[in-house]
Amino acid sequence: MSAKKVLVLFGAVTFGASVLVGCGEDGGPAGLR
């Protein structure tokens, strides 16, 4: 598995989790970067 694929997968999981949480400690999806 390439590093880029891992980064994309991790980003998708992180974004998905932040969306599920909604207004979390950082105030939403844009907070996790």
Phi and psi in degrees as GROMACS dihedral restraints (atoms count N, CA, C in turn):
[ dihedral_restraints ]
;  ai    aj    ak    al  type     phi  dphi    fc
    3     4     5     6     1   -75.2    20    10
    4     5     6     7     1   159.2    20    10
    6     7     8     9     1   -64.7    20    10
    7     8     9    10     1   -37.1    20    10
    9    10    11    12     1   -63.9    20    10
   10    11    12    13     1   -39.4    20    10
   12    13    14    15     1   -65.2    20    10
   13    14    15    16     1   -39.2    20    10
   15    16    17    18     1   -63.8    20    10
   16    17    18    19     1   -43.5    20    10
   18    19    20    21     1   -63.6    20    10
   19    20    21    22     1   -42.8    20    10
   21    22    23    24     1   -64.3    20    10
   22    23    24    25     1   -42.9    20    10
   24    25    26    27     1   -64.5    20    10
   25    26    27    28     1   -44.3    20    10
   27    28    29    30     1   -62.2    20    10
   28    29    30    31     1   -41.3    20    10
   30    31    32    33     1   -63.6    20    10
   31    32    33    34     1   -40.6    20    10
   33    34    35    36     1   -65.8    20    10
   34    35    36    37     1   -43.0    20    10
   36    37    38    39     1   -64.5    20    10
   37    38    39    40     1   -43.8    20    10
   39    40    41    42     1   -64.0    20    10
   40    41    42    43     1   -43.5    20    10
   42    43    44    45     1   -65.5    20    10
   43    44    45    46     1   -42.7    20    10
   45    46    47    48     1   -61.6    20    10
   46    47    48    49     1   -42.7    20    10
   48    49    50    51     1   -65.1    20    10
   49    50    51    52     1   -41.4    20    10
   51    52    53    54     1   -66.1    20    10
   52    53    54    55     1   -35.4    20    10
   54    55    56    57     1   -67.2    20    10
   55    56    57    58     1   -41.0    20    10
   57    58    59    60     1   -63.7    20    10
   58    59    60    61     1   -39.4    20    10
   60    61    62    63     1   -69.3    20    10
   61    62    63    64     1   -33.5    20    10
   63    64    65    66     1    76.7    20    10
   64    65    66    67     1  -122.9    20    10
   66    67    68    69     1   -83.0    20    10
   67    68    69    70     1    82.0    20    10
   69    70    71    72     1   -84.4    20    10
   70    71    72    73     1  -155.0    20    10
   72    73    74    75     1   -66.5    20    10
   73    74    75    76     1   -23.3    20    10
   75    76    77    78     1  -102.2    20    10
   76    77    78    79     1     2.9    20    10
   78    79    80    81     1    85.4    20    10
   79    80    81    82     1    17.3    20    10
   81    82    83    84     1   131.4    20    10
   82    83    84    85     1  -172.6    20    10
   84    85    86    87     1   -56.5    20    10
   85    86    87    88     1   -35.6    20    10
   87    88    89    90     1   -70.3    20    10
   88    89    90    91     1   -15.4    20    10
   90    91    92    93     1   -74.1    20    10
   91    92    93    94     1   -24.2    20    10
   93    94    95    96     1   -98.1    20    10
   94    95    96    97     1    96.3    20    10
